């Protein structure tokens, strides 16, 4: 089953709306968005104006971000035909995958890049391609949720989760530097951090 087929309306109904299996909580999403905006703006020294959301699903981050920054320009990318046909035009979502980010007409840079609850589904080549493309476009901070085999996850847990050492190596190779709580400085922003903020 391809991502275009797997991530259909039934998938989103099950994991994002059904009371018994729902894994996404609006209050938690608002806290994540507030954290990402705060860290991004700390390093930018100004409000976040542009956001790229990779693996955006139905674009839930858009509403959470724009409730705090109404003028923010949001671009979402997702492989789901259902998502793009239903929400593409109204929520700024285009069809694309981890390996096609260079081919979907993205801007050269975004103040904040988000990839929430998606990278754990990427295989090694997809992860490498996505990190390289996102790093090249990150003006300041990326919010990238990376979960390992040691993390307690609810919901659609994939087989073969990686260990932390794998992710640390992949992040270093792509040029991302951790500043804590799923937030990473892109390569062009390294000079914005003090040594102990982003120890490498």
C-alpha positions in Angstrom: 0.0 0.0 0.0 1.4 3.4 -1.0 1.3 6.4 1.3 -1.2 7.9 -1.1 -3.5 5.0 -0.4 -2.7 4.4 3.3 -3.3 8.0 4.5 -6.9 8.2 3.4 -9.9 9.7 5.2 -10.3 6.5 7.3 -6.8 6.8 8.6 -7.2 10.4 9.7 -10.7 9.6 11.2 -9.2 6.7 13.3 -6.0 8.4 14.6 -7.1 12.1 14.8 -10.8 12.1 15.5 -12.1 8.8 17.0 -12.4 9.0 20.8 -10.9 5.5 21.5 -7.8 5.7 19.2 -7.2 9.5 18.9 -3.5 10.3 19.4 -3.5 14.0 18.6 -4.8 16.4 21.3 -5.6 20.0 20.4 -4.1 21.4 23.7 -0.8 19.5 23.1 -0.6 20.7 19.5 -1.1 24.3 20.7 1.8 23.8 23.2 4.1 22.4 20.5 3.3 25.2 18.1 3.9 27.8 20.9 7.2 26.2 21.6 8.3 26.1 18.0 7.3 29.7 17.5 9.1 30.8 20.6 12.3 29.1 19.8 12.3 30.2 16.2 11.6 33.8 17.2 14.3 33.7 19.9 16.9 33.0 17.2 15.3 35.1 14.5 14.9 38.2 16.7 11.5 38.8 15.1 8.1 37.0 14.5 8.1 33.9 12.4 6.6 34.8 9.0 6.9 31.6 7.0 6.5 27.9 7.9 7.1 24.7 5.9 5.2 21.7 7.4 6.5 18.4 6.0 4.2 15.4 6.4 1.5 17.9 7.5 -1.5 15.6 7.3 -4.7 17.6 7.3 -2.7 20.8 8.2 -3.6 20.9 11.9 -0.4 22.9 12.6 -1.6 25.7 10.3 -4.5 26.6 12.6 -2.4 26.3 15.8 0.4 28.5 14.3 -2.0 31.1 12.8 -3.9 31.5 16.0 -0.8 33.0 17.4 0.6 34.6 14.2 -2.4 35.4 11.9 -0.3 36.8 9.1 2.0 33.7 9.0 2.4 32.1 5.6 2.0 28.4 5.8 3.0 25.7 3.2 2.2 22.1 3.9 3.5 19.0 2.1 1.8 15.6 2.3 1.7 12.4 0.2 -2.0 11.8 0.8 -4.3 12.2 -2.2 -7.2 12.6 0.2 -5.5 15.4 2.1 -4.5 17.4 -1.0 -7.9 17.0 -2.7 -9.8 18.0 0.4 -7.6 20.6 2.0 -4.9 21.5 -0.5 -6.4 24.7 -1.8 -7.9 26.0 1.5 -4.9 25.1 3.8 -2.0 25.6 1.5 -1.1 21.9 1.2 0.7 20.4 -1.9 1.3 16.8 -2.6 4.8 15.6 -2.0 6.9 13.1 -0.1 10.1 13.0 1.9 12.0 12.3 -1.4 10.2 14.8 -3.6 10.7 18.0 -1.6 13.0 19.3 -4.2 10.4 18.8 -6.9 7.2 20.4 -5.5 8.0 24.1 -5.9 9.0 25.0 -2.4 10.6 28.4 -1.5 14.4 28.5 -0.9 13.9 29.3 2.8 11.4 29.2 5.7 11.7 30.8 9.1 10.4 27.7 10.7 10.3 24.1 9.4 8.0 21.5 11.0 8.0 17.8 10.7 5.7 16.4 13.4 5.1 12.7 14.0 6.2 11.8 10.5 9.9 11.1 10.3 9.6 7.8 12.3 7.8 6.4 9.2 10.7 7.3 6.8 13.1 4.6 5.6 16.8 5.4 5.6 16.9 7.0 2.2 13.8 9.0 2.8 15.1 10.2 6.1 18.4 11.3 4.5 16.6 13.1 1.6 14.1 14.8 3.9 16.7 16.1 6.4 18.9 17.4 3.7 16.1 19.3 2.0 14.7 20.7 5.2 18.1 21.7 6.5 18.8 23.7 3.3 15.5 25.6 3.7 15.6 26.3 7.5 16.3 30.0 8.1 16.4 29.5 11.8 14.8 26.6 13.6 13.1 23.3 12.6 10.8 21.4 14.9 11.5 17.7 14.1 10.0 15.0 16.2 12.4 12.0 16.2 11.2 9.0 18.2 13.4 6.0 19.0 12.8 2.4 19.9 13.2 3.4 23.6 10.3 5.9 23.5 6.8 5.0 24.6 4.6 5.8 21.7 0.8 5.6 21.3 -1.0 5.1 18.0 0.3 4.0 14.6 3.7 2.7 15.8 5.9 1.5 12.9 8.2 -1.5 13.1 12.0 -1.1 13.3 12.3 2.2 15.1 15.9 3.5 15.1 18.1 4.1 18.1 19.2 7.6 19.3 22.7 7.2 17.9 21.4 6.7 14.4 19.4 9.9 14.6 22.3 11.9 16.1 24.5 10.8 13.3 21.8 11.6 10.6 21.2 15.1 12.2 24.9 15.9 12.2 25.3 14.8 8.6 22.4 17.1 7.5 23.8 20.1 9.5 21.0 20.3 12.1 22.1 21.1 15.7 19.9 20.4 18.6 18.7 23.3 20.9 16.4 21.0 22.9 12.8 19.7 22.9 12.7 18.6 19.2 14.1 22.0 18.1 17.1 22.2 15.8 19.0 25.0 14.3 19.5 24.8 10.5 23.0 25.1 9.1 22.6 28.8 8.2 21.6 29.6 11.8 24.5 28.0 13.7 26.1 31.4 14.3 23.0 32.6 16.1 23.5 30.2 19.1 25.9 30.4 22.0 28.2 27.4 22.3 26.2 25.6 25.0 22.9 26.3 23.4 23.7 24.0 20.5 26.7 21.9 21.5 26.6 19.9 18.3 
